[in-house]
């Protein structure tokens, strides 16, 4: 295994599966703790406030994930460009890409926070949020968006660190902030009785701390990816490269999340108990998705570095290893979740109707998770090669266009929650089939070779 004198990881030589595994594990643990933010909010308000509060926090997920998805996409784009320059040992390119990334983050965090606060009522009405949870949902969202800069800076900063192979330090910061969030949640909601407002305040404080820690670390770094605040500048050529990869991913993730606003509107038609059950399932679902998403992020960096060093064969071999790892983990994870579904849902709320709906969703969806590994891993591979447009089109077509058409049609024909819920696995299956066809039948390697020549 290649070693460096820094916290970064060089993936251009050595055991492929070890690189992927050791890079993915901190990502996985980090993502687990990041999911704890909203999950802890739901557990605390669901048990100390009530099922309406649980539904209120849960129904905001699609809106929050729209913003998170956009910034995760942009951080992916920045990470791909940085990993290419880092793999090619182009220090000047790394420097320009990092400082352009931070400049973008500053601008977008201000714009998105303002727009988020202003558009809260419109977004909740769009989801047909019931009156009994509307005010609590609006309160949670306004506070969340007002303090959203912490989340954005953490994601972009940790994206920079992951691009150079450092997935450990962002993990440490995330663990600390998640623990702080948990303590503050209990204090503000159970102790001070601030309701959903207390949960939102606890979250933005914790996210702000993680952002500060990441920025301090990058500022003190001695390598080429160090942030020098006086040199924050948007380099036009870097902006174009970052947007060429990151913007399609950002739009895909944001629009996919936003499309779930419409999915949520179908769920809301079945009442607050179903909403709370769907919210409970949604929190568990995010944890189920984490292993494949972490391996996909790992393979994106792996492919980016290896293409930067000119080793296309090793990059493609890495994607096959990543797929095998992802499918194996998903299958192993499925068994205990199917068995203990009622107990998992019961962590959020003990209402019998909520338990019934949540258990139904978990057991109905879980068998389809393995197929998600295909679209996640191959999308990560293509993005690492600089080809973000194709997986974006495929995912948007499957998760948005196909899924919305499906839901519109079946909602007119059937009045059962199972048929509505199947909109998710149906989209996963369609996406995986199209992604496989594209990966093996197109000539995406040509774009990869072209990007390699530009970063050398």
GUTI-514491 format. One record per residue (C-alpha): residue in one letter; x, y, z. Coordinates in Angstrom, 2 decimals, always signed. Last residue first. Layout:
% residues N
{rest = a&x = X&y = Y&z = Z}
...
% end
This chain:
% residues 456
{rest = x&x = -1.27&y = +15.97&z = -16.49}
{rest = x&x = -4.71&y = +17.34&z = -15.65}
{rest = x&x = -5.92&y = +17.95&z = -19.20}
{rest = x&x = -4.50&y = +14.67&z = -20.61}
{rest = x&x = -6.29&y = +12.67&z = -17.89}
{rest = x&x = -9.56&y = +14.41&z = -18.69}
{rest = x&x = -9.33&y = +13.25&z = -22.32}
{rest = x&x = -8.51&y = +9.69&z = -21.29}
{rest = x&x = -11.61&y = +9.65&z = -19.10}
{rest = x&x = -13.76&y = +11.08&z = -21.88}
{rest = x&x = -12.61&y = +8.28&z = -24.17}
{rest = x&x = -13.33&y = +5.67&z = -21.47}
{rest = x&x = -17.04&y = +6.53&z = -21.65}
{rest = x&x = -17.30&y = +4.56&z = -24.87}
{rest = x&x = -20.85&y = +3.24&z = -24.43}
{rest = x&x = -22.03&y = -0.38&z = -24.30}
{rest = x&x = -20.76&y = -1.64&z = -20.95}
{rest = x&x = -21.42&y = +1.39&z = -18.76}
{rest = x&x = -24.53&y = +2.49&z = -20.64}
{rest = x&x = -26.27&y = -0.87&z = -20.48}
{rest = x&x = -25.41&y = -1.29&z = -16.82}
{rest = x&x = -26.75&y = +2.17&z = -15.98}
{rest = x&x = -30.00&y = +1.48&z = -17.88}
{rest = x&x = -30.66&y = -1.69&z = -15.90}
{rest = x&x = -29.70&y = -0.12&z = -12.58}
{rest = x&x = -31.95&y = +2.91&z = -13.13}
{rest = x&x = -35.00&y = +0.79&z = -14.00}
{rest = x&x = -34.55&y = -1.33&z = -10.88}
{rest = x&x = -34.06&y = +1.64&z = -8.56}
{rest = x&x = -37.11&y = +3.44&z = -9.97}
{rest = x&x = -39.33&y = +0.40&z = -9.37}
{rest = x&x = -37.84&y = +0.09&z = -5.87}
{rest = x&x = -39.07&y = +3.62&z = -5.03}
{rest = x&x = -42.46&y = +3.61&z = -6.72}
{rest = x&x = -43.28&y = +0.46&z = -4.78}
{rest = x&x = -44.38&y = +2.69&z = -1.90}
{rest = x&x = -47.42&y = +3.86&z = -3.87}
{rest = x&x = -48.51&y = +0.30&z = -4.63}
{rest = x&x = -48.04&y = -0.69&z = -0.99}
{rest = x&x = -50.03&y = +2.35&z = +0.24}
{rest = x&x = -53.23&y = +1.12&z = -1.40}
{rest = x&x = -55.82&y = +3.18&z = -3.28}
{rest = x&x = -55.24&y = +1.86&z = -6.78}
{rest = x&x = -55.95&y = +3.06&z = -10.33}
{rest = x&x = -55.51&y = +6.84&z = -10.12}
{rest = x&x = -52.62&y = +6.57&z = -7.67}
{rest = x&x = -51.08&y = +3.96&z = -9.99}
{rest = x&x = -50.82&y = +6.40&z = -12.90}
{rest = x&x = -49.47&y = +9.42&z = -11.05}
{rest = x&x = -47.06&y = +7.30&z = -9.06}
{rest = x&x = -45.62&y = +5.60&z = -12.15}
{rest = x&x = -45.29&y = +8.87&z = -14.04}
{rest = x&x = -43.51&y = +10.39&z = -11.05}
{rest = x&x = -41.16&y = +7.41&z = -10.73}
{rest = x&x = -40.29&y = +7.32&z = -14.45}
{rest = x&x = -39.52&y = +11.05&z = -14.65}
{rest = x&x = -37.85&y = +11.47&z = -11.26}
{rest = x&x = -35.84&y = +8.49&z = -10.07}
{rest = x&x = -35.38&y = +6.81&z = -13.45}
{rest = x&x = -34.91&y = +9.75&z = -15.82}
{rest = x&x = -33.03&y = +11.70&z = -13.17}
{rest = x&x = -30.76&y = +8.75&z = -12.52}
{rest = x&x = -29.97&y = +8.12&z = -16.18}
{rest = x&x = -29.46&y = +11.79&z = -16.98}
{rest = x&x = -27.16&y = +12.26&z = -13.99}
{rest = x&x = -25.30&y = +9.02&z = -14.72}
{rest = x&x = -24.56&y = +10.35&z = -18.23}
{rest = x&x = -23.65&y = +13.91&z = -17.27}
{rest = x&x = -21.08&y = +13.15&z = -14.59}
{rest = x&x = -18.39&y = +11.70&z = -16.84}
{rest = x&x = -15.21&y = +12.91&z = -15.12}
{rest = x&x = -13.83&y = +9.41&z = -14.69}
{rest = x&x = -14.63&y = +9.55&z = -10.97}
{rest = x&x = -18.16&y = +10.43&z = -12.00}
{rest = x&x = -18.34&y = +7.31&z = -14.15}
{rest = x&x = -17.14&y = +5.11&z = -11.32}
{rest = x&x = -19.55&y = +6.64&z = -8.80}
{rest = x&x = -22.46&y = +6.10&z = -11.21}
{rest = x&x = -21.29&y = +2.51&z = -11.62}
{rest = x&x = -21.26&y = +1.98&z = -7.87}
{rest = x&x = -24.62&y = +3.63&z = -7.13}
{rest = x&x = -26.54&y = +2.13&z = -10.06}
{rest = x&x = -25.41&y = -1.40&z = -9.28}
{rest = x&x = -25.65&y = -1.14&z = -5.50}
{rest = x&x = -29.29&y = -0.15&z = -5.80}
{rest = x&x = -30.08&y = -3.71&z = -6.92}
{rest = x&x = -29.14&y = -4.97&z = -3.46}
{rest = x&x = -31.72&y = -2.70&z = -1.84}
{rest = x&x = -34.74&y = -4.42&z = -3.39}
{rest = x&x = -35.25&y = -7.00&z = -0.64}
{rest = x&x = -35.46&y = -4.15&z = +1.93}
{rest = x&x = -38.48&y = -2.31&z = +0.55}
{rest = x&x = -41.51&y = -4.35&z = +1.68}
{rest = x&x = -40.06&y = -5.31&z = +5.04}
{rest = x&x = -39.23&y = -1.71&z = +5.90}
{rest = x&x = -42.44&y = -0.17&z = +4.57}
{rest = x&x = -44.69&y = -2.64&z = +6.39}
{rest = x&x = -42.79&y = -2.20&z = +9.64}
{rest = x&x = -43.26&y = +1.58&z = +9.45}
{rest = x&x = -46.97&y = +1.32&z = +8.67}
{rest = x&x = -47.73&y = -1.09&z = +11.52}
{rest = x&x = -45.56&y = +0.69&z = +14.05}
{rest = x&x = -47.19&y = +4.03&z = +13.23}
{rest = x&x = -50.62&y = +2.47&z = +13.63}
{rest = x&x = -49.68&y = +0.94&z = +16.99}
{rest = x&x = -48.24&y = +4.23&z = +18.38}
{rest = x&x = -44.87&y = +3.38&z = +19.92}
{rest = x&x = -42.82&y = +6.07&z = +18.16}
{rest = x&x = -39.26&y = +6.52&z = +16.90}
{rest = x&x = -37.45&y = +3.57&z = +18.46}
{rest = x&x = -40.51&y = +1.44&z = +17.73}
{rest = x&x = -39.63&y = +1.46&z = +14.03}
{rest = x&x = -36.46&y = -0.48&z = +14.84}
{rest = x&x = -38.34&y = -2.91&z = +17.12}
{rest = x&x = -40.94&y = -3.58&z = +14.46}
{rest = x&x = -38.25&y = -4.24&z = +11.77}
{rest = x&x = -36.21&y = -6.68&z = +13.88}
{rest = x&x = -36.26&y = -9.67&z = +11.53}
{rest = x&x = -36.14&y = -7.77&z = +8.24}
{rest = x&x = -33.41&y = -5.50&z = +9.59}
{rest = x&x = -31.38&y = -8.47&z = +10.84}
{rest = x&x = -31.34&y = -10.06&z = +7.35}
{rest = x&x = -30.81&y = -7.00&z = +5.15}
{rest = x&x = -27.37&y = -6.05&z = +6.44}
{rest = x&x = -25.77&y = -9.21&z = +5.08}
{rest = x&x = -27.32&y = -8.63&z = +1.65}
{rest = x&x = -26.23&y = -4.99&z = +1.59}
{rest = x&x = -22.66&y = -5.80&z = +2.63}
{rest = x&x = -22.23&y = -8.40&z = -0.09}
{rest = x&x = -23.71&y = -6.13&z = -2.78}
{rest = x&x = -21.35&y = -3.27&z = -1.88}
{rest = x&x = -18.20&y = -5.37&z = -1.72}
{rest = x&x = -18.87&y = -7.02&z = -5.08}
{rest = x&x = -19.63&y = -3.66&z = -6.66}
{rest = x&x = -16.45&y = -2.09&z = -5.25}
{rest = x&x = -14.30&y = -4.91&z = -6.64}
{rest = x&x = -15.88&y = -4.41&z = -10.05}
{rest = x&x = -15.31&y = -0.63&z = -9.89}
{rest = x&x = -11.67&y = -1.12&z = -8.88}
{rest = x&x = -11.00&y = -3.22&z = -11.97}
{rest = x&x = -12.10&y = -0.27&z = -14.09}
{rest = x&x = -9.63&y = +2.07&z = -12.35}
{rest = x&x = -6.82&y = -0.48&z = -12.58}
{rest = x&x = -7.30&y = -0.75&z = -16.34}
{rest = x&x = -7.47&y = +3.04&z = -16.78}
{rest = x&x = -4.05&y = +3.64&z = -15.16}
{rest = x&x = -2.98&y = +7.11&z = -16.35}
{rest = x&x = -1.98&y = +8.62&z = -12.99}
{rest = x&x = -5.00&y = +10.95&z = -13.00}
{rest = x&x = -7.08&y = +7.96&z = -14.10}
{rest = x&x = -5.93&y = +6.17&z = -10.98}
{rest = x&x = -6.67&y = +9.13&z = -8.72}
{rest = x&x = -10.16&y = +9.70&z = -10.11}
{rest = x&x = -11.05&y = +6.01&z = -10.12}
{rest = x&x = -10.13&y = +5.62&z = -6.46}
{rest = x&x = -11.85&y = +8.88&z = -5.48}
{rest = x&x = -15.08&y = +7.79&z = -7.18}
{rest = x&x = -14.61&y = +4.24&z = -5.85}
{rest = x&x = -14.67&y = +5.53&z = -2.27}
{rest = x&x = -17.75&y = +7.62&z = -2.87}
{rest = x&x = -19.49&y = +4.51&z = -4.24}
{rest = x&x = -18.27&y = +2.46&z = -1.25}
{rest = x&x = -19.81&y = +5.05&z = +1.06}
{rest = x&x = -23.06&y = +5.11&z = -0.93}
{rest = x&x = -23.31&y = +1.32&z = -0.85}
{rest = x&x = -22.75&y = +1.21&z = +2.92}
{rest = x&x = -25.00&y = +4.24&z = +3.61}
{rest = x&x = -28.20&y = +3.13&z = +1.91}
{rest = x&x = -29.43&y = +1.11&z = +4.87}
{rest = x&x = -28.78&y = +4.04&z = +7.21}
{rest = x&x = -30.89&y = +6.33&z = +5.02}
{rest = x&x = -33.65&y = +3.72&z = +4.93}
{rest = x&x = -33.82&y = +3.68&z = +8.73}
{rest = x&x = -34.67&y = +7.39&z = +8.77}
{rest = x&x = -37.11&y = +6.97&z = +5.90}
{rest = x&x = -38.85&y = +4.05&z = +7.60}
{rest = x&x = -39.54&y = +6.22&z = +10.65}
{rest = x&x = -40.79&y = +9.06&z = +8.41}
{rest = x&x = -42.99&y = +6.64&z = +6.48}
{rest = x&x = -44.50&y = +5.45&z = +9.77}
{rest = x&x = -45.00&y = +9.07&z = +10.86}
{rest = x&x = -46.65&y = +9.92&z = +7.54}
{rest = x&x = -48.81&y = +6.78&z = +7.77}
{rest = x&x = -49.94&y = +7.86&z = +11.23}
{rest = x&x = -50.47&y = +11.44&z = +9.99}
{rest = x&x = -52.88&y = +10.49&z = +7.19}
{rest = x&x = -52.95&y = +8.41&z = +3.98}
{rest = x&x = -52.93&y = +11.44&z = +1.66}
{rest = x&x = -49.58&y = +12.47&z = +3.14}
{rest = x&x = -47.92&y = +9.53&z = +1.37}
{rest = x&x = -48.92&y = +10.89&z = -2.06}
{rest = x&x = -47.63&y = +14.35&z = -1.08}
{rest = x&x = -44.39&y = +12.75&z = +0.10}
{rest = x&x = -43.82&y = +11.43&z = -3.40}
{rest = x&x = -44.24&y = +15.01&z = -4.63}
{rest = x&x = -41.60&y = +16.24&z = -2.19}
{rest = x&x = -39.59&y = +13.21&z = -3.27}
{rest = x&x = -39.16&y = +15.03&z = -6.57}
{rest = x&x = -37.15&y = +17.57&z = -4.60}
{rest = x&x = -34.70&y = +14.87&z = -3.56}
{rest = x&x = -34.30&y = +13.78&z = -7.17}
{rest = x&x = -34.02&y = +17.42&z = -8.24}
{rest = x&x = -31.28&y = +18.04&z = -5.70}
{rest = x&x = -29.37&y = +14.85&z = -6.43}
{rest = x&x = -29.56&y = +15.26&z = -10.21}
{rest = x&x = -28.87&y = +18.99&z = -10.08}
{rest = x&x = -25.83&y = +18.48&z = -7.87}
{rest = x&x = -24.53&y = +15.61&z = -10.03}
{rest = x&x = -24.96&y = +17.71&z = -13.20}
{rest = x&x = -23.34&y = +20.68&z = -11.41}
{rest = x&x = -20.38&y = +18.75&z = -10.03}
{rest = x&x = -18.66&y = +17.46&z = -13.16}
{rest = x&x = -18.87&y = +20.41&z = -15.57}
{rest = x&x = -19.27&y = +22.74&z = -12.60}
{rest = x&x = -15.89&y = +21.79&z = -11.18}
{rest = x&x = -14.23&y = +22.07&z = -14.58}
{rest = x&x = -15.78&y = +25.45&z = -15.39}
{rest = x&x = -14.95&y = +26.85&z = -11.97}
{rest = x&x = -11.41&y = +25.57&z = -12.35}
{rest = x&x = -10.94&y = +27.41&z = -15.64}
{rest = x&x = -12.44&y = +30.57&z = -14.19}
{rest = x&x = -10.35&y = +30.61&z = -11.04}
{rest = x&x = -12.66&y = +31.85&z = -8.29}
{rest = x&x = -10.49&y = +33.24&z = -5.53}
{rest = x&x = -9.72&y = +32.62&z = -1.91}
{rest = x&x = -6.08&y = +33.70&z = -1.67}
{rest = x&x = -6.36&y = +35.64&z = +1.59}
{rest = x&x = -8.03&y = +32.58&z = +3.11}
{rest = x&x = -5.11&y = +30.25&z = +2.45}
{rest = x&x = -6.72&y = +26.81&z = +2.47}
{rest = x&x = -4.23&y = +23.91&z = +2.34}
{rest = x&x = -4.73&y = +21.46&z = -0.53}
{rest = x&x = -1.09&y = +21.73&z = -1.61}
{rest = x&x = +0.21&y = +20.33&z = +1.68}
{rest = x&x = +0.92&y = +22.03&z = +5.01}
{rest = x&x = -2.60&y = +21.85&z = +6.48}
{rest = x&x = -3.46&y = +24.47&z = +9.11}
{rest = x&x = -6.25&y = +26.07&z = +7.06}
{rest = x&x = -7.62&y = +22.67&z = +6.07}
{rest = x&x = -7.88&y = +21.66&z = +9.72}
{rest = x&x = -9.47&y = +24.97&z = +10.76}
{rest = x&x = -12.06&y = +24.61&z = +7.98}
{rest = x&x = -12.93&y = +21.06&z = +9.04}
{rest = x&x = -13.29&y = +22.04&z = +12.71}
{rest = x&x = -15.45&y = +25.06&z = +11.90}
{rest = x&x = -17.79&y = +22.97&z = +9.75}
{rest = x&x = -18.20&y = +20.31&z = +12.43}
{rest = x&x = -19.08&y = +23.00&z = +15.00}
{rest = x&x = -21.65&y = +24.57&z = +12.71}
{rest = x&x = -23.31&y = +21.21&z = +12.19}
{rest = x&x = -23.70&y = +20.79&z = +15.96}
{rest = x&x = -25.22&y = +24.26&z = +16.41}
{rest = x&x = -27.50&y = +23.73&z = +13.40}
{rest = x&x = -28.81&y = +20.45&z = +14.78}
{rest = x&x = -29.45&y = +21.61&z = +18.34}
{rest = x&x = -31.43&y = +24.60&z = +17.02}
{rest = x&x = -33.59&y = +22.31&z = +14.85}
{rest = x&x = -34.37&y = +19.96&z = +17.74}
{rest = x&x = -35.21&y = +22.89&z = +20.02}
{rest = x&x = -37.58&y = +24.34&z = +17.41}
{rest = x&x = -39.29&y = +20.94&z = +17.15}
{rest = x&x = -40.39&y = +21.21&z = +20.80}
{rest = x&x = -38.73&y = +23.80&z = +23.05}
{rest = x&x = -39.55&y = +21.77&z = +26.18}
{rest = x&x = -36.40&y = +22.94&z = +28.04}
{rest = x&x = -35.40&y = +19.47&z = +29.25}
{rest = x&x = -36.93&y = +17.01&z = +26.79}
{rest = x&x = -36.57&y = +19.20&z = +23.70}
{rest = x&x = -33.61&y = +21.52&z = +24.40}
{rest = x&x = -31.59&y = +19.21&z = +26.66}
{rest = x&x = -32.35&y = +15.97&z = +24.80}
{rest = x&x = -31.53&y = +17.56&z = +21.46}
{rest = x&x = -28.46&y = +19.31&z = +22.91}
{rest = x&x = -26.97&y = +16.00&z = +24.06}
{rest = x&x = -27.67&y = +14.31&z = +20.72}
{rest = x&x = -26.34&y = +17.25&z = +18.71}
{rest = x&x = -23.11&y = +17.29&z = +20.73}
{rest = x&x = -22.67&y = +13.58&z = +20.04}
{rest = x&x = -23.22&y = +14.21&z = +16.34}
{rest = x&x = -20.70&y = +17.08&z = +16.44}
{rest = x&x = -18.00&y = +14.87&z = +17.94}
{rest = x&x = -18.63&y = +11.99&z = +15.57}
{rest = x&x = -18.58&y = +14.39&z = +12.61}
{rest = x&x = -15.25&y = +15.88&z = +13.60}
{rest = x&x = -13.67&y = +12.43&z = +13.90}
{rest = x&x = -15.12&y = +11.37&z = +10.57}
{rest = x&x = -13.81&y = +14.45&z = +8.76}
{rest = x&x = -10.38&y = +13.43&z = +10.11}
{rest = x&x = -10.58&y = +9.89&z = +8.80}
{rest = x&x = -11.57&y = +10.25&z = +5.13}
{rest = x&x = -8.24&y = +11.63&z = +3.95}
{rest = x&x = -7.64&y = +10.24&z = +0.45}
{rest = x&x = -6.82&y = +13.48&z = -1.35}
{rest = x&x = -10.38&y = +13.84&z = -2.63}
{rest = x&x = -11.70&y = +12.91&z = +0.81}
{rest = x&x = -10.16&y = +16.07&z = +2.30}
{rest = x&x = -11.71&y = +18.31&z = -0.34}
{rest = x&x = -15.10&y = +16.65&z = +0.11}
{rest = x&x = -14.75&y = +17.17&z = +3.88}
{rest = x&x = -14.50&y = +20.89&z = +3.21}
{rest = x&x = -17.46&y = +20.92&z = +0.84}
{rest = x&x = -19.67&y = +18.90&z = +3.18}
{rest = x&x = -18.64&y = +20.80&z = +6.31}
{rest = x&x = -19.07&y = +24.18&z = +4.64}
{rest = x&x = -22.58&y = +23.29&z = +3.49}
{rest = x&x = -23.73&y = +21.85&z = +6.81}
{rest = x&x = -22.50&y = +24.89&z = +8.70}
{rest = x&x = -24.11&y = +27.27&z = +6.20}
{rest = x&x = -27.55&y = +25.80&z = +6.98}
{rest = x&x = -28.19&y = +27.92&z = +10.06}
{rest = x&x = -31.14&y = +29.90&z = +8.70}
{rest = x&x = -32.19&y = +26.85&z = +6.67}
{rest = x&x = -32.62&y = +24.68&z = +9.75}
{rest = x&x = -34.40&y = +27.41&z = +11.73}
{rest = x&x = -36.89&y = +27.99&z = +8.93}
{rest = x&x = -37.36&y = +24.26&z = +8.35}
{rest = x&x = -38.18&y = +23.35&z = +11.96}
{rest = x&x = -40.66&y = +26.20&z = +12.35}
{rest = x&x = -42.41&y = +25.40&z = +9.07}
{rest = x&x = -42.75&y = +21.72&z = +9.99}
{rest = x&x = -44.23&y = +22.66&z = +13.37}
{rest = x&x = -46.74&y = +25.01&z = +11.75}
{rest = x&x = -47.83&y = +22.46&z = +9.11}
{rest = x&x = -48.24&y = +19.38&z = +11.37}
{rest = x&x = -51.96&y = +19.51&z = +12.22}
{rest = x&x = -52.76&y = +21.43&z = +9.03}
{rest = x&x = -51.70&y = +18.56&z = +6.76}
{rest = x&x = -48.73&y = +19.11&z = +4.42}
{rest = x&x = -49.95&y = +19.11&z = +0.83}
{rest = x&x = -46.35&y = +18.74&z = -0.35}
{rest = x&x = -46.62&y = +21.91&z = -2.42}
{rest = x&x = -48.07&y = +23.69&z = +0.61}
{rest = x&x = -44.91&y = +22.80&z = +2.54}
{rest = x&x = -42.70&y = +24.11&z = -0.27}
{rest = x&x = -44.60&y = +27.40&z = -0.55}
{rest = x&x = -44.46&y = +27.97&z = +3.21}
{rest = x&x = -40.67&y = +27.33&z = +3.37}
{rest = x&x = -39.70&y = +29.48&z = +0.37}
{rest = x&x = -38.32&y = +32.51&z = +2.21}
{rest = x&x = -36.17&y = +30.54&z = +4.66}
{rest = x&x = -34.66&y = +28.35&z = +1.94}
{rest = x&x = -34.02&y = +31.26&z = -0.43}
{rest = x&x = -32.00&y = +33.11&z = +2.22}
{rest = x&x = -30.01&y = +30.05&z = +3.26}
{rest = x&x = -29.43&y = +29.01&z = -0.35}
{rest = x&x = -27.99&y = +32.35&z = -1.42}
{rest = x&x = -25.68&y = +32.72&z = +1.58}
{rest = x&x = -24.37&y = +29.15&z = +1.35}
{rest = x&x = -23.93&y = +29.52&z = -2.41}
{rest = x&x = -21.51&y = +32.42&z = -2.22}
{rest = x&x = -19.28&y = +31.05&z = +0.53}
{rest = x&x = -19.29&y = +27.55&z = -0.97}
{rest = x&x = -18.23&y = +28.79&z = -4.41}
{rest = x&x = -15.26&y = +30.61&z = -2.88}
{rest = x&x = -14.31&y = +27.45&z = -0.98}
{rest = x&x = -14.34&y = +25.36&z = -4.16}
{rest = x&x = -12.32&y = +27.94&z = -6.09}
{rest = x&x = -9.70&y = +27.79&z = -3.36}
{rest = x&x = -9.48&y = +24.00&z = -3.52}
{rest = x&x = -9.34&y = +23.83&z = -7.33}
{rest = x&x = -6.63&y = +26.48&z = -7.55}
{rest = x&x = -4.40&y = +24.75&z = -4.99}
{rest = x&x = -4.93&y = +21.28&z = -6.47}
{rest = x&x = -4.01&y = +22.56&z = -9.94}
{rest = x&x = -0.87&y = +24.21&z = -8.59}
{rest = x&x = +0.13&y = +21.00&z = -6.83}
{rest = x&x = -0.12&y = +18.80&z = -9.94}
{rest = x&x = +0.89&y = +15.38&z = -8.56}
{rest = x&x = -1.22&y = +13.65&z = -11.28}
{rest = x&x = -3.17&y = +11.82&z = -8.56}
{rest = x&x = -3.68&y = +15.14&z = -6.76}
{rest = x&x = -4.81&y = +16.84&z = -9.95}
{rest = x&x = -7.32&y = +14.07&z = -10.61}
{rest = x&x = -8.40&y = +13.95&z = -6.96}
{rest = x&x = -9.02&y = +17.72&z = -6.97}
{rest = x&x = -11.23&y = +17.51&z = -10.07}
{rest = x&x = -13.22&y = +14.57&z = -8.67}
{rest = x&x = -13.52&y = +16.21&z = -5.25}
{rest = x&x = -14.86&y = +19.46&z = -6.69}
{rest = x&x = -17.52&y = +17.54&z = -8.59}
{rest = x&x = -18.41&y = +15.45&z = -5.56}
{rest = x&x = -18.58&y = +18.60&z = -3.43}
{rest = x&x = -21.01&y = +20.07&z = -5.97}
{rest = x&x = -23.17&y = +16.96&z = -5.77}
{rest = x&x = -23.09&y = +16.93&z = -1.97}
{rest = x&x = -24.09&y = +20.59&z = -2.10}
{rest = x&x = -27.11&y = +19.91&z = -4.28}
{rest = x&x = -28.12&y = +16.83&z = -2.32}
{rest = x&x = -28.00&y = +18.68&z = +1.00}
{rest = x&x = -30.32&y = +21.35&z = -0.39}
{rest = x&x = -32.82&y = +18.85&z = -1.77}
{rest = x&x = -32.29&y = +16.65&z = +1.29}
{rest = x&x = -33.73&y = +19.39&z = +3.48}
{rest = x&x = -36.89&y = +19.57&z = +1.36}
{rest = x&x = -37.37&y = +15.81&z = +1.17}
{rest = x&x = -36.72&y = +15.41&z = +4.89}
{rest = x&x = -39.21&y = +18.06&z = +6.00}
{rest = x&x = -42.06&y = +15.52&z = +6.26}
{rest = x&x = -40.13&y = +13.65&z = +8.91}
{rest = x&x = -39.84&y = +16.61&z = +11.27}
{rest = x&x = -43.59&y = +17.32&z = +11.11}
{rest = x&x = -44.53&y = +13.62&z = +11.21}
{rest = x&x = -42.49&y = +13.19&z = +14.39}
{rest = x&x = -44.10&y = +16.33&z = +15.81}
{rest = x&x = -47.54&y = +14.91&z = +15.00}
{rest = x&x = -46.50&y = +11.57&z = +16.54}
{rest = x&x = -45.77&y = +13.19&z = +19.88}
{rest = x&x = -43.56&y = +15.57&z = +21.89}
{rest = x&x = -41.17&y = +13.51&z = +24.01}
{rest = x&x = -41.03&y = +10.22&z = +22.06}
{rest = x&x = -41.38&y = +11.41&z = +18.49}
{rest = x&x = -39.55&y = +14.67&z = +19.26}
{rest = x&x = -36.50&y = +12.78&z = +20.58}
{rest = x&x = -36.46&y = +10.02&z = +17.98}
{rest = x&x = -37.03&y = +12.43&z = +15.09}
{rest = x&x = -34.30&y = +14.86&z = +16.14}
{rest = x&x = -31.99&y = +11.89&z = +16.73}
{rest = x&x = -32.64&y = +10.81&z = +13.15}
{rest = x&x = -32.09&y = +14.33&z = +11.80}
{rest = x&x = -28.56&y = +14.60&z = +13.16}
{rest = x&x = -27.84&y = +10.86&z = +13.35}
{rest = x&x = -27.58&y = +10.77&z = +9.58}
{rest = x&x = -24.26&y = +12.58&z = +9.87}
{rest = x&x = -23.12&y = +9.98&z = +12.39}
{rest = x&x = -23.80&y = +7.14&z = +9.99}
{rest = x&x = -22.22&y = +9.13&z = +7.18}
{rest = x&x = -19.03&y = +9.42&z = +9.20}
{rest = x&x = -19.03&y = +5.71&z = +10.01}
{rest = x&x = -19.49&y = +4.92&z = +6.33}
{rest = x&x = -16.88&y = +7.42&z = +5.20}
{rest = x&x = -14.43&y = +6.11&z = +7.80}
{rest = x&x = -15.07&y = +2.58&z = +6.46}
{rest = x&x = -14.93&y = +3.57&z = +2.77}
{rest = x&x = -11.25&y = +4.54&z = +2.66}
{rest = x&x = -10.09&y = +1.39&z = +4.43}
{rest = x&x = -12.38&y = -0.73&z = +2.27}
{rest = x&x = -11.56&y = +0.83&z = -1.10}
{rest = x&x = -7.81&y = +0.85&z = -0.47}
{rest = x&x = -7.93&y = -2.68&z = +0.93}
{rest = x&x = -9.98&y = -3.91&z = -2.02}
{rest = x&x = -7.51&y = -2.47&z = -4.53}
{rest = x&x = -4.31&y = -3.78&z = -2.94}
{rest = x&x = -1.29&y = -1.62&z = -3.83}
{rest = x&x = -0.80&y = +1.21&z = -6.29}
{rest = x&x = -2.62&y = +4.32&z = -7.50}
{rest = x&x = -4.62&y = +4.76&z = -4.32}
{rest = x&x = -2.50&y = +7.41&z = -2.58}
{rest = x&x = -4.05&y = +8.23&z = +0.78}
{rest = x&x = -3.86&y = +11.64&z = +2.47}
{rest = x&x = -3.05&y = +12.20&z = +6.15}
{rest = x&x = +0.43&y = +13.32&z = +5.21}
{rest = x&x = +3.87&y = +11.66&z = +4.92}
{rest = x&x = +2.59&y = +9.41&z = +2.19}
{rest = x&x = +2.09&y = +5.69&z = +1.86}
{rest = x&x = +1.33&y = +3.34&z = -0.99}
{rest = x&x = +0.00&y = +0.00&z = +0.00}
% end
